[in-house]
Amino acid sequence: MTDTITEAATKIAPPGVELRAKSKPGYERVLTPAALAFAAALERKFGAERKRLLAERAAVQTKLDGGWRPDFPAETKAIRDTDWTVGPLPKDLLDRRVEITGPTDRKMVINALNSGASVFMADFEDSNTPTWDNLIEGQINLMDAARRSVTYDDPTTNRHYELKPTIATLLVRPRGWHLPEAHVLVDGQPMSGALFDFALYFFHNAKELIARGTGPYFYLPKMESRHEAKLWNDVFIESQRVLGIPRGTIKATVLIETIMAAFEMDEILHALKEHSSGLNCGRWDYIYSYIKKFAEDGTVMMPDRAQVTMTAHFLRSYSALLIKTCHRRNVHAMGGMAAQIPIRNDEAANEAAMQKVRTDKNREATDGHDGTWVAHPGLVPIAKEIFDKAMPEANQIARKRQDVNVVAADLLKVPEGTITEGGLRANLSVGIGYLEAWLKGLGCVPLHHLMEDAATAEISRAQVWQWIRHGAKLDDGRKVDLALCNGILDEELTALKAGAPAGNRYDDAGNIFRDLLAAEHFPEWLTIPAYEKLIGEGV
């Protein structure tokens, strides 16, 4: 069935809501009149504040472009200096030593829940292309997961997948405040992608999850201030009120993945009050945010992405501050993503990659993190072994890290290193390779034995734009300009297309990438023009 939903809008959509997408059998489970009315009510109540906060982001960026630098806000000093803690945590969020993340396709959901990880973060954001089918099928899969009824029969291998008796705790990451949901109009305007993702999952699953001894738990991405956290808190209060669920039942972990949010960690935890379940070091987006916010400053240029590791001073400082902040407030400080994936056909290369994972996870565990992220089930045992050894208790919140003293200069220190042709080629190849997969509906893709998502693609293209902008020099003396980058981009495109099947999207990816590199002002999001292209194609 491919009838447009809009043809049946009078049966499905409540007044003022228009669905601009195509239906498939089963979608009616998610797109009920009551669920859509709930989503629309949230949009009407909170949409204007979301837009105001996005305008506030733009105003801050104008200040940054003019040379202003952030610091810990003077007006919230009392929040930072006062002793307080977040609300008590539910039992199934006390031990989060290994969390696996990934998109919401059915096989992934089952494998992740069965992986042996403590938590599975099902992702509607950076590892998901927000096509209509991905969004609605993802909601269906999570509805079935919440009810422990999700199964999958692989048509290629004839293998049957179902849940084990013991599974990971389910958390869901909706999209960030900046992303629209163009398939759904409320009073003639696209609604917030964040509110759409949250509303459908919460409406259909909150009571079911509570009845099964867990709850509606979330990861919140891309926030830049305490005000944006307060908006989520207001959404939670209203949503619980409408569904008759006790206030504080929702728990949300915030990804500290913007440089601006790093200066308001206490304030963000405080804004979420009884709904907080900690903070997470979203390292890849954090690096991207650092480049983005200071893109107009030629003195703030990073070296090759591969040289910017968690041992860099600005990243070590941010990680330590996050641990100290969370533990003071009696809540979890989660470590970041290991992007490596197992390399099956090269034992030496696989061992080298796994050693990088061990080193990274050992650093996090010994620093005081209460858990960590992996992108592949094969890494769960490695991360778990390390955290089991360093953290025999459910968490290490009791370790307060009072030895940490981070000031603004620590968070802003530019990492040192070189810019090389290899780094430039890697950025162009990864950026195009990821964008090509994204345009085909795949939001995370293995490239060069690393699991890449939107965050790493953003780093790749942001670095190149900034290098061009400020005439950076390669280590061999050549100037990085648009002509050099377009030439290398053409070479990488030719190589990528040589082995690609018919119907690939490399030319489209290359065109979007060229436009981003040539933009006069830094384009804030790679996914926005890519999303507009998909919407224009009717997906």
C-alpha positions as CSV (number, residue, x, y, z in Angstrom):
1,M,0.0,0.0,0.0
2,T,1.4,3.4,-1.0
3,D,-1.6,5.7,-0.6
4,T,-0.5,9.0,0.9
5,I,-1.4,9.5,4.5
6,T,-2.8,12.9,3.6
7,E,-5.5,11.2,1.6
8,A,-6.7,9.7,4.8
9,A,-5.9,12.7,7.0
10,T,-9.6,13.1,8.1
11,K,-9.4,9.6,9.6
12,I,-5.9,9.8,11.1
13,A,-4.7,13.3,11.7
14,P,-6.4,15.6,14.3
15,P,-7.4,19.1,13.3
16,G,-4.4,21.3,12.3
17,V,-2.1,18.4,11.7
18,E,-1.0,17.4,8.2
19,L,1.0,14.3,7.4
20,R,3.1,14.6,4.2
21,A,4.3,11.1,3.8
22,K,3.3,7.7,2.5
23,S,1.8,4.9,4.6
24,K,2.6,1.3,4.9
25,P,0.7,-1.5,6.7
26,G,1.4,-1.3,10.4
27,Y,2.1,2.4,10.5
28,E,-1.3,2.9,11.9
29,R,0.0,1.4,15.2
30,V,2.2,4.4,15.7
31,L,0.2,7.1,13.9
32,T,-3.0,7.0,15.9
33,P,-5.2,10.0,16.3
34,A,-4.5,10.2,20.0
35,A,-0.7,9.9,19.6
36,L,-0.7,12.6,16.9
37,A,-2.8,14.9,19.0
38,F,-0.4,14.4,21.9
39,A,2.6,15.3,19.7
40,A,0.8,18.3,18.2
41,A,-0.1,19.6,21.7
42,L,3.5,19.5,22.7
43,E,4.5,21.4,19.6
44,R,1.9,24.0,20.2
45,K,2.9,24.5,23.8
46,F,6.7,24.4,23.4
47,G,7.4,25.1,19.7
48,A,7.8,28.9,20.1
49,E,10.3,28.5,23.0
50,R,12.3,26.0,20.9
51,K,12.6,28.6,18.1
52,R,13.5,31.3,20.5
53,L,16.3,29.2,21.9
54,L,17.6,28.5,18.4
55,A,17.6,32.2,17.8
56,E,19.6,32.6,21.0
57,R,22.1,30.1,19.7
58,A,22.5,32.2,16.6
59,A,23.1,35.4,18.7
60,V,25.8,33.6,20.7
61,Q,27.5,32.5,17.5
62,T,27.5,36.1,16.3
63,K,29.3,37.1,19.5
64,L,31.8,34.2,19.1
65,D,32.5,35.3,15.5
66,G,33.3,38.7,16.9
67,G,35.9,37.4,19.2
68,W,34.0,36.8,22.5
69,R,34.9,33.7,24.4
70,P,32.7,31.7,26.8
71,D,33.2,31.3,30.5
72,F,31.3,29.8,33.4
73,P,28.2,32.1,33.8
74,A,28.5,34.6,36.6
75,E,24.7,34.7,37.1
76,T,24.6,31.0,37.9
77,K,27.5,30.9,40.4
78,A,25.1,30.0,43.2
79,I,24.0,26.9,41.4
80,R,27.6,25.8,41.0
81,D,28.6,26.6,44.5
82,T,25.6,25.3,46.4
83,D,25.3,21.7,47.6
84,W,22.4,19.9,46.0
85,T,21.8,16.5,44.3
86,V,19.5,15.3,41.5
87,G,16.6,13.0,42.3
88,P,17.0,9.3,43.2
89,L,17.7,6.9,40.3
90,P,15.7,3.8,39.4
91,K,17.3,0.4,40.0
92,D,17.8,-0.4,36.4
93,L,19.9,2.8,35.8
94,L,22.3,2.3,38.7
95,D,24.7,0.1,36.8
96,R,25.5,1.4,33.3
97,R,29.0,0.2,32.8
98,V,28.7,-0.6,29.1
99,E,26.2,1.1,26.8
100,I,25.8,0.1,23.2
101,T,24.3,2.6,20.7
102,G,22.9,2.3,17.2
103,P,19.9,3.0,15.0
104,T,16.4,1.6,15.5
105,D,16.3,-1.0,12.7
106,R,14.7,-4.2,13.9
107,K,17.8,-6.5,13.7
108,M,20.0,-3.9,15.4
109,V,17.4,-3.4,18.2
110,I,17.4,-7.2,19.0
111,N,21.2,-7.7,18.8
112,A,21.9,-4.6,20.9
113,L,19.4,-5.6,23.6
114,N,20.9,-9.1,23.6
115,S,24.5,-7.9,23.5
116,G,25.4,-8.2,27.2
117,A,25.6,-4.4,27.5
118,S,23.9,-2.7,30.5
119,V,22.1,-0.2,28.3
120,F,21.0,0.1,24.7
121,M,20.6,3.6,23.4
122,A,18.2,3.4,20.4
123,D,19.0,6.3,18.2
124,F,16.8,8.6,16.2
125,E,19.6,11.1,15.9
126,D,23.2,10.9,14.6
127,S,23.1,7.3,13.5
128,N,19.7,7.5,11.8
129,T,18.7,9.1,8.5
130,P,15.3,10.6,9.3
131,T,13.4,9.2,6.4
132,W,9.7,8.6,7.1
133,D,10.2,4.8,6.9
134,N,13.2,4.9,9.3
135,L,11.3,7.0,11.8
136,I,8.0,5.1,11.8
137,E,9.5,1.6,11.5
138,G,11.9,2.5,14.3
139,Q,9.0,3.5,16.5
140,I,7.3,0.2,15.7
141,N,10.4,-1.7,16.6
142,L,10.7,0.1,19.9
143,M,7.0,-0.5,20.7
144,D,7.7,-4.3,20.2
145,A,11.0,-4.1,22.2
146,A,9.2,-2.4,25.1
147,R,6.7,-5.3,25.1
148,R,9.5,-7.9,24.7
149,S,7.8,-9.2,21.5
150,V,10.3,-8.0,18.9
151,T,11.5,-10.7,16.5
152,Y,13.1,-10.7,13.1
153,D,13.6,-13.3,10.4
154,D,16.5,-12.5,8.1
155,P,15.4,-13.2,4.5
156,T,19.0,-13.7,3.4
157,T,20.3,-16.1,6.0
158,N,16.9,-17.4,7.2
159,R,18.1,-16.8,10.7
160,H,15.6,-16.1,13.5
161,Y,16.2,-13.3,16.0
162,E,14.4,-12.9,19.3
163,L,15.1,-11.4,22.7
164,K,16.9,-13.3,25.5
165,P,15.4,-13.5,28.9
166,T,17.8,-10.8,30.2
167,I,18.3,-7.7,28.1
168,A,19.8,-4.3,28.3
169,T,17.9,-1.3,29.7
170,L,16.4,0.7,26.8
171,L,17.1,4.4,26.4
172,V,16.0,6.4,23.4
173,R,17.7,9.4,21.8
174,P,15.4,11.8,20.0
175,R,16.7,14.3,17.5
176,G,18.2,17.6,18.7
177,W,16.3,20.8,19.1
178,H,17.6,22.2,15.7
179,L,16.1,19.5,13.5
180,P,12.6,19.9,12.0
181,E,10.2,17.0,11.1
182,A,9.2,18.1,7.6
183,H,6.8,15.2,7.2
184,V,4.5,16.5,9.9
185,L,3.0,20.0,9.8
186,V,1.2,21.5,12.8
187,D,-0.8,24.5,12.0
188,G,1.0,24.7,8.6
189,Q,4.6,24.5,10.0
190,P,7.0,21.6,10.3
191,M,7.1,20.4,13.9
192,S,10.1,19.8,16.0
193,G,11.9,16.5,15.2
194,A,12.8,16.2,18.9
195,L,9.2,16.5,20.1
196,F,7.9,14.1,17.3
197,D,10.4,11.4,18.3
198,F,9.8,11.9,22.0
199,A,6.1,12.2,21.8
200,L,5.4,9.0,19.9
201,Y,7.8,6.8,21.9
202,F,6.6,8.2,25.3
203,F,2.9,8.1,24.4
204,H,2.9,4.5,23.2
205,N,5.4,3.0,25.7
206,A,5.7,4.9,29.0
207,K,3.0,2.9,30.9
208,E,4.1,-0.4,29.4
209,L,7.7,0.2,30.4
210,I,6.6,1.2,34.0
211,A,4.4,-1.9,34.3
212,R,7.5,-4.0,33.4
213,G,9.6,-2.5,36.1
214,T,11.6,0.0,33.9
215,G,10.6,3.4,32.6
216,P,10.7,6.0,29.9
217,Y,14.4,6.8,29.7
218,F,16.1,9.2,27.3
219,Y,19.4,10.6,26.0
220,L,19.2,14.3,25.1
221,P,21.6,15.6,22.4
222,K,23.1,18.8,21.1
223,M,22.0,21.2,23.8
224,E,24.0,24.4,24.3
225,S,22.6,25.9,27.5
226,R,20.6,25.4,30.7
227,H,17.7,27.0,29.1
228,E,17.5,24.3,26.5
229,A,17.6,21.7,29.3
230,K,14.8,23.5,31.1
231,L,12.7,23.3,27.9
232,W,13.1,19.5,28.0
233,N,12.2,19.5,31.7
234,D,9.0,21.5,31.0
235,V,8.2,19.0,28.2
236,F,8.6,16.1,30.6
237,I,6.4,17.7,33.3
238,E,3.6,18.3,30.8
239,S,3.9,14.9,29.2
240,Q,3.7,13.1,32.6
241,R,0.8,15.2,33.6
242,V,-1.2,14.5,30.4
243,L,-0.6,10.7,30.7
244,G,-1.2,10.6,34.4
245,I,2.3,9.4,35.2
246,P,4.1,10.5,38.4
247,R,6.4,13.5,38.0
248,G,10.0,12.3,37.9
249,T,9.3,9.0,36.3
250,I,11.1,10.2,33.1
251,K,14.9,10.0,33.4
252,A,17.2,11.7,30.9
253,T,21.0,11.7,30.4
254,V,22.3,14.8,28.6
255,L,25.1,14.5,26.1
256,I,27.6,17.2,26.8
257,E,28.6,17.5,23.2
258,T,28.8,21.2,22.6
259,I,31.5,23.5,23.9
260,M,28.9,25.9,25.2
261,A,27.3,23.2,27.4
262,A,30.6,22.4,28.9
263,F,30.4,25.7,30.8
264,E,26.9,24.8,32.2
265,M,27.1,21.2,33.3
266,D,25.9,22.0,36.9
267,E,23.2,24.2,35.5
268,I,22.0,21.6,33.0
269,L,21.7,18.9,35.7
270,H,19.9,21.5,37.9
271,A,17.5,22.5,35.2
272,L,16.4,18.9,34.7
273,K,15.9,18.4,38.4
274,E,14.2,15.1,39.3
275,H,14.4,14.0,35.7
276,S,18.2,13.9,35.5
277,S,20.1,10.6,35.1
278,G,23.5,12.1,34.4
279,L,25.8,13.5,31.7
280,N,27.8,11.8,28.9
281,C,31.0,12.8,27.2
282,G,29.8,13.1,23.6
283,R,33.3,13.4,22.3
284,W,32.9,13.5,18.6
285,D,30.2,16.1,18.5
286,Y,32.1,18.0,21.1
287,I,35.1,18.2,18.8
288,Y,32.8,19.3,16.0
289,S,31.2,22.0,18.2
290,Y,34.6,23.3,19.1
291,I,35.5,23.7,15.4
292,K,32.1,25.1,14.5
293,K,31.9,27.7,17.3
294,F,35.4,29.1,16.5
295,A,35.3,28.6,12.8
296,E,36.0,32.2,12.1
297,D,39.1,32.3,14.3
298,G,42.2,31.5,12.4
299,T,44.1,30.9,15.6
300,V,41.8,28.1,16.6
301,M,42.5,25.4,14.0
302,M,42.8,21.8,14.9
303,P,45.3,19.3,13.3
304,D,44.2,16.2,11.5
305,R,41.2,14.5,13.1
306,A,43.3,11.4,13.9
307,Q,45.6,13.5,16.1
308,V,42.8,14.9,18.2
309,T,42.4,12.1,20.8
310,M,41.0,12.1,24.3
311,T,44.5,12.8,25.6
312,A,44.3,16.4,24.2
313,H,44.3,18.9,27.1
314,F,40.9,20.4,26.2
315,L,39.3,17.0,26.0
316,R,40.9,15.6,29.2
317,S,39.8,18.7,31.0
318,Y,36.2,18.4,29.8
319,S,36.0,14.8,30.7
320,A,37.4,15.3,34.2
321,L,35.1,18.3,34.8
322,L,32.1,16.2,33.8
323,I,33.1,13.4,36.2
324,K,33.6,15.8,39.1
325,T,30.3,17.7,38.3
326,C,28.2,14.5,38.1
327,H,29.6,12.8,41.1
328,R,29.1,15.9,43.3
329,R,25.4,15.7,42.3
330,N,25.1,12.0,42.9
331,V,24.6,11.0,39.3
332,H,26.4,9.1,36.6
333,A,29.2,10.4,34.5
334,M,29.2,8.4,31.3
335,G,32.2,8.0,29.0
336,G,32.3,8.4,25.3
337,M,32.2,6.3,22.1
338,A,34.8,3.8,20.9
339,A,34.5,4.2,17.2
340,Q,36.6,1.1,16.4
341,I,34.9,-2.1,15.1
342,P,36.3,-5.6,14.8
343,I,38.4,-6.3,11.7
344,R,37.6,-9.8,10.7
345,N,40.1,-10.5,7.9
346,D,43.3,-9.0,9.4
347,E,44.3,-10.3,12.8
348,A,47.2,-7.8,13.3
349,A,45.0,-4.8,12.4
350,N,42.2,-6.1,14.6
351,E,44.5,-6.5,17.6
352,A,45.8,-3.0,17.1
353,A,42.2,-1.6,16.9
354,M,41.1,-3.5,20.0
355,Q,44.2,-2.3,21.9
356,K,43.1,1.3,21.2
357,V,39.7,0.4,22.6
358,R,41.3,-1.1,25.8
359,T,43.5,2.0,26.3
360,D,40.5,4.3,25.8
361,K,38.2,2.4,28.2
362,N,40.9,1.9,30.8
363,R,41.5,5.7,30.8
364,E,37.7,6.3,31.3
365,A,37.4,3.7,34.1
366,T,40.4,4.8,36.0
367,D,39.5,8.5,35.6
368,G,36.2,7.8,37.4
369,H,33.5,7.4,34.6
370,D,30.6,5.2,35.6
371,G,30.3,3.5,32.2
372,T,31.2,3.9,28.5
373,W,29.8,3.6,25.0
374,V,30.6,1.1,22.2
375,A,29.2,0.9,18.7
376,H,29.5,-2.8,18.1
377,P,28.5,-5.9,20.1
378,G,32.0,-7.3,19.7
379,L,33.4,-4.6,21.9
380,V,31.0,-5.2,24.8
381,P,33.1,-7.9,26.5
382,I,36.3,-5.8,26.2
383,A,34.7,-2.7,27.8
384,K,32.9,-4.8,30.4
385,E,36.1,-6.6,31.5
386,I,37.9,-3.3,32.0
387,F,35.1,-1.6,34.0
388,D,34.5,-4.8,36.0
389,K,38.1,-4.7,37.2
390,A,38.2,-0.9,37.9
391,M,34.6,-0.6,39.2
392,P,33.5,-3.6,41.3
393,E,30.4,-1.6,42.5
394,A,27.5,-0.6,40.4
395,N,29.1,2.8,39.7
396,Q,31.8,5.0,41.2
397,I,29.8,8.0,42.1
398,A,31.3,8.0,45.6
399,R,34.6,9.0,43.9
400,K,34.1,12.8,44.0
401,R,37.3,13.8,42.1
402,Q,37.9,16.9,44.3
403,D,41.4,17.0,42.8
404,V,40.0,18.4,39.6
405,N,40.1,22.1,39.0
406,V,39.2,23.1,35.5
407,V,39.1,26.7,34.3
408,A,37.8,28.2,31.1
409,A,41.3,28.3,29.6
410,D,41.6,24.5,30.0
411,L,38.4,24.0,28.0
412,L,39.5,26.4,25.3
413,K,43.1,25.2,24.8
414,V,43.8,24.5,21.1
415,P,45.3,21.0,20.5
416,E,48.6,20.9,18.7
417,G,49.6,18.9,15.7
418,T,50.0,18.9,12.0
419,I,47.7,19.2,9.0
420,T,48.6,16.6,6.3
421,E,47.5,15.6,2.9
422,G,46.5,12.3,4.4
423,G,44.3,14.0,7.0
424,L,42.7,16.1,4.3
425,R,42.0,13.1,2.1
426,A,40.6,11.2,5.0
427,N,38.2,14.1,5.8
428,L,37.0,14.3,2.2
429,S,36.7,10.5,1.8
430,V,34.9,10.0,5.1
431,G,32.7,13.0,4.6
432,I,31.6,11.9,1.2
433,G,31.4,8.2,2.1
434,Y,29.2,8.9,5.1
435,L,26.9,11.4,3.2
436,E,26.4,8.9,0.4
437,A,25.3,6.3,2.9
438,W,23.1,8.8,4.7
439,L,21.3,9.7,1.4
440,K,20.5,6.0,1.0
441,G,18.9,5.9,4.4
442,L,21.9,4.6,6.5
443,G,22.8,6.9,9.4
444,C,25.8,5.0,10.6
445,V,28.3,3.2,8.3
446,P,31.7,1.4,8.8
447,L,34.4,3.3,6.9
448,H,38.1,2.4,7.2
449,H,37.3,0.1,10.2
450,L,35.6,2.9,12.2
451,M,31.9,3.3,12.8
452,E,31.1,6.8,11.4
453,D,28.0,8.8,12.1
454,A,26.9,12.3,11.5
455,A,29.2,13.7,14.2
456,T,32.4,12.4,12.6
457,A,31.2,13.5,9.2
458,E,30.6,17.0,10.6
459,I,34.2,17.1,12.0
460,S,35.5,16.1,8.6
461,R,33.8,18.8,6.6
462,A,34.1,21.5,9.3
463,Q,37.9,21.0,9.5
464,V,38.2,21.4,5.7
465,W,36.0,24.5,5.6
466,Q,38.1,26.1,8.4
467,W,41.4,25.2,6.8
468,I,40.2,26.8,3.5
469,R,38.9,29.8,5.3
470,H,42.1,30.6,7.0
471,G,44.6,29.4,4.4
472,A,46.0,26.6,6.5
473,K,49.3,25.0,5.4
474,L,49.9,21.3,4.9
475,D,53.0,20.0,6.6
476,D,54.6,20.0,3.1
477,G,54.0,23.7,2.7
478,R,51.1,23.7,0.4
479,K,48.2,26.0,1.1
480,V,44.8,24.5,1.7
481,D,42.4,26.3,-0.7
482,L,39.2,25.4,-2.5
483,A,41.1,24.4,-5.7
484,L,43.3,21.9,-3.8
485,C,40.3,20.5,-1.9
486,N,38.1,20.1,-5.0
487,G,40.9,18.4,-6.8
488,I,41.4,15.9,-4.1
489,L,37.7,15.5,-3.7
490,D,37.4,14.6,-7.3
491,E,40.1,12.0,-6.9
492,E,38.4,10.5,-3.9
493,L,35.1,10.5,-5.6
494,T,36.5,8.6,-8.6
495,A,38.1,6.0,-6.3
496,L,34.8,5.6,-4.3
497,K,32.7,5.3,-7.4
498,A,35.0,2.8,-9.1
499,G,33.8,-0.1,-6.9
500,A,30.3,1.2,-6.1
501,P,27.1,-0.5,-7.4
502,A,24.7,1.1,-9.7
503,G,22.3,3.5,-8.0
504,N,25.0,4.9,-5.6
505,R,24.7,8.5,-4.4
506,Y,28.3,9.6,-4.6
507,D,27.7,12.4,-7.1
508,D,24.9,13.8,-4.9
509,A,27.1,13.5,-1.9
510,G,30.0,15.2,-3.7
511,N,27.8,18.1,-4.8
512,I,26.5,18.7,-1.3
513,F,30.0,18.5,0.1
514,R,31.3,21.0,-2.5
515,D,28.6,23.5,-1.7
516,L,29.4,23.2,2.0
517,L,33.1,23.8,1.4
518,A,32.5,26.8,-0.8
519,A,29.9,28.5,1.5
520,E,30.8,32.1,2.5
521,H,29.7,31.5,6.1
522,F,30.1,28.3,8.0
523,P,27.0,26.1,7.4
524,E,25.9,24.9,10.8
525,W,24.7,21.4,9.9
526,L,25.7,18.9,7.2
527,T,22.4,17.1,7.7
528,I,20.1,20.0,7.0
529,P,20.8,20.3,3.2
530,A,21.0,16.6,2.9
531,Y,17.6,16.3,4.7
532,E,16.1,18.9,2.4
533,K,17.3,16.9,-0.6
534,L,15.6,13.7,0.8
535,I,12.4,15.6,1.5
536,G,12.4,16.9,-2.1
537,E,12.7,13.3,-3.2
538,G,9.6,12.3,-1.2
539,V,11.3,10.1,1.4
